[in-house]
Amino acid sequence: MTEGGVSEGVGFAMLAAYGLWLIVVPNALLRVVDTMNGGKVRLPSPGVVRLFGALWLIVVLLMWSASR
């Protein structure tokens, strides 16, 4: 890690955890969005949420590897 040290590692870990959460438990995000919108919007399928989580994780890992 560069100048950020531990805080940089913690930040990347939190971003990666969000991506993993989307991959492992996509229905949790869908329930939150449904609750916030009162069921008035069409929600994507869990597969789309998993795909977004995988793309998110790839971007985080690319940023982490570029910062080293």
C-alpha positions, -999 to +999 in steps of 0.1 A: +000+000+000+011+035-006+007+065+017-028+055+028-016+025+047-042+008+068-070+032+060-066+025+023-068-012+029-099-008+050-115+013+024-109-012-004-121-040+019-153-022+025-159-016-012-151-052-020-174-064+008-203-044-008-196-062-041-195-096-024-228-087-006-244-080-040-232-113-053-241-135-023-273-119-012-289-100-041-324-103-027-314-081+003-307-052-020-339-058-039-360-058-007-344-025+004-351-008-029-386-022-029-393-009+006-379+025-002-400+029-033-432+013-019-433-014-045-439+011-073-408+004-095-400-027-115-370-044-099-342-062-118-338-100-114-313-113-088-290-123-117-287-087-128-278-077-093-252-105-091-237-093-124-235-057-111-218-070-079-193-090-100-185-059-121-182-038-090-158-063-075-137-064-106-134-026-107-124-025-070-098-051-075-084-032-105-082+000-085-065-019-057-039-034-079-033-001-096-027+016-063+000-009-052 
